[in-house]
Amino acid sequence: MMLIVIDGPDFAGKSTIIQNLAKSLSERGYDVRTSRTSVCGIFSNIVELAQSERTHSLIKSLIFHAAYLIDVFTGPRSWIHIQETYWPRVFAYDIVHRRPLGYAFFTAFRRAFIKPDLSIFIEANFTTRYRRYRSSDLFDKRDSLRFGEGRSEYKRLIAAYRLLCSREGYQIMFNNAGDPDHFSSQLLNIIENIYAKDFI
């Protein structure tokens, strides 16, 4: 399995880029899978349900920690797996919300997780992310935390998230120009170079 992880704040453009990238790789004959977290199949539906505003924060935290724990026991596969976010996002929440069980979890397991073949943190400035948010049809209670008066905590979260990714060797790439096709093409070239080097 070739694991590609794309992290970054909300509305940085992760989903669009992953969609474009998966399409381009499939058109070139690669066997590509995508997922929001480390799991596919039945358990991924549980992870998706955890995104609901109605889900208690403690339950949501437990589900996401369990999802990434599966990486410890995942064996190699023959396809390219493009994953939107990895364990640093969950750990950043643990840090900002001061969850001791989260610290203990990542102290015990973080070095056992699969090392991605390519790790990208997509950065975008506040103005760009806010513009993308305003042009979307999404709305939930987190929006006031992301973009409203209460966004100071969210800024701390993103700072911790970016720092963790940087320490794990992520490439930091900026997506402020609003051209996801160009950005996806850059990643496609990087991936094909890695694939040619390591998998052929």
C-alpha positions in Angstrom: 0.0 0.0 0.0 1.1 3.5 -0.8 -0.3 5.8 1.9 -0.7 9.5 1.0 -2.0 11.8 3.8 -3.4 15.3 3.2 -4.0 17.3 6.3 -4.9 20.9 6.8 -7.6 23.2 8.3 -11.2 23.3 7.3 -11.8 24.9 3.9 -8.1 24.7 2.9 -9.2 22.7 -0.1 -8.3 19.2 1.0 -11.5 17.4 -0.3 -11.4 19.1 -3.7 -7.7 18.3 -4.2 -8.1 14.7 -3.1 -11.0 14.3 -5.5 -9.0 15.7 -8.4 -6.0 13.7 -7.5 -7.9 10.4 -7.2 -9.5 11.0 -10.5 -6.2 11.7 -12.2 -4.5 8.7 -10.7 -7.4 6.4 -11.7 -7.2 7.7 -15.3 -3.6 6.7 -15.4 -4.4 3.2 -14.3 -3.6 3.2 -10.6 -5.8 1.4 -8.1 -6.9 4.3 -5.8 -8.9 4.4 -2.5 -9.8 7.4 -0.5 -11.1 7.9 3.0 -11.6 10.6 5.6 -9.8 8.7 8.3 -7.6 5.6 8.5 -10.5 3.2 7.8 -12.6 2.1 5.0 -15.7 -0.2 5.0 -18.2 -0.6 7.7 -16.3 1.2 10.4 -15.9 4.3 8.2 -19.7 4.7 8.4 -19.4 5.0 12.2 -16.7 7.6 11.7 -18.9 9.6 9.4 -21.8 9.5 11.9 -19.4 10.8 14.5 -19.2 14.1 12.5 -22.7 14.9 13.6 -23.2 18.0 15.8 -25.5 15.8 18.0 -22.6 13.4 18.9 -21.2 14.0 22.4 -17.6 15.3 22.2 -16.3 12.4 24.4 -18.0 9.8 22.2 -16.6 11.6 19.1 -13.1 11.6 20.6 -13.2 7.9 21.4 -14.4 7.0 17.9 -11.7 9.0 16.2 -9.0 7.6 18.5 -10.2 4.1 17.7 -10.2 4.8 14.0 -6.5 5.8 14.0 -5.6 2.8 16.3 -6.7 0.5 13.4 -3.6 1.8 11.5 -1.4 -0.1 14.0 -2.8 -3.4 12.8 -3.3 -2.6 9.1 -1.1 -4.7 6.8 0.2 -3.7 3.4 -2.2 -3.5 0.4 -1.6 -3.2 -3.3 -3.4 0.1 -3.8 -2.8 3.8 -3.4 -4.7 5.1 -0.3 -5.3 8.9 -0.2 -6.4 9.8 3.3 -7.9 13.1 4.3 -6.3 13.9 7.7 -4.2 11.6 10.0 -3.6 11.3 13.7 -2.0 14.7 14.2 -5.4 16.3 13.8 -6.9 14.3 16.7 -3.8 14.8 18.8 -4.1 18.6 18.3 -7.6 18.4 19.7 -6.2 16.5 22.7 -3.6 19.2 23.3 -6.0 22.2 22.9 -8.7 20.6 25.1 -6.2 19.2 27.6 -7.3 15.6 27.4 -4.9 13.4 29.4 -6.2 10.2 28.0 -5.4 11.5 24.5 -1.8 12.2 25.6 -1.6 8.7 27.0 -3.0 7.2 23.8 -0.5 8.9 21.5 2.4 8.4 23.8 1.7 4.6 23.6 0.8 4.3 19.9 2.0 7.2 17.8 5.3 5.5 16.7 3.4 2.4 15.8 1.2 4.1 13.1 2.0 3.5 9.5 4.5 6.1 8.2 2.9 7.7 5.1 4.8 7.6 1.9 3.8 11.3 1.3 2.5 13.7 4.0 1.1 17.1 2.9 -0.2 19.9 5.1 -2.3 22.2 3.0 -2.2 25.7 4.3 -4.6 28.5 3.4 -5.0 31.9 5.0 -8.1 33.0 6.9 -9.5 35.2 4.1 -9.2 32.4 1.5 -10.8 29.8 3.8 -13.6 32.2 4.8 -14.3 32.9 1.1 -14.6 29.2 0.4 -16.8 28.7 3.4 -19.2 31.5 2.3 -19.4 30.0 -1.2 -20.4 26.5 0.2 -23.8 25.3 1.2 -22.6 23.9 4.5 -23.6 25.1 7.9 -23.2 23.7 11.4 -22.6 25.1 14.9 -18.8 24.9 14.5 -18.9 27.7 12.0 -18.9 30.4 14.7 -15.8 28.7 16.2 -14.1 28.5 12.8 -14.9 32.0 11.5 -16.8 33.9 14.2 -15.9 35.8 17.3 -15.0 32.6 19.2 -12.4 31.5 16.7 -9.4 32.1 19.0 -9.6 28.5 20.2 -9.8 27.3 16.7 -6.7 29.3 15.8 -4.8 27.5 18.7 -6.0 24.2 17.3 -4.7 24.9 13.8 -1.4 26.2 15.2 -1.0 22.9 17.3 -2.1 20.9 14.3 0.4 22.5 11.9 3.2 22.2 14.4 2.6 18.5 14.9 2.5 17.9 11.2 5.7 19.9 10.7 7.5 17.8 13.4 6.3 14.6 11.7 8.0 15.7 8.4 5.0 16.9 6.5 5.5 19.1 3.4 3.8 22.4 4.0 2.1 23.6 0.8 0.0 26.7 0.3 -3.4 26.7 -1.5 -4.4 30.4 -1.6 -4.5 30.8 -5.3 -7.8 29.0 -5.9 -6.5 26.7 -8.6 -7.0 23.1 -7.3 -6.2 21.6 -10.7 -2.7 23.1 -10.7 -2.2 22.1 -7.1 -3.4 18.5 -7.8 -1.0 18.3 -10.8 1.9 19.2 -8.6 1.0 16.4 -6.2 0.4 14.0 -9.0 4.0 14.5 -10.2 5.3 14.0 -6.7 3.3 10.8 -6.2 4.3 9.3 -9.6 8.0 10.0 -8.8 7.7 8.2 -5.4 5.7 5.3 -7.0 8.3 4.9 -9.8 11.1 4.9 -7.2 9.6 2.6 -4.5 7.0 0.4 -6.2 8.4 -0.6 -9.6 
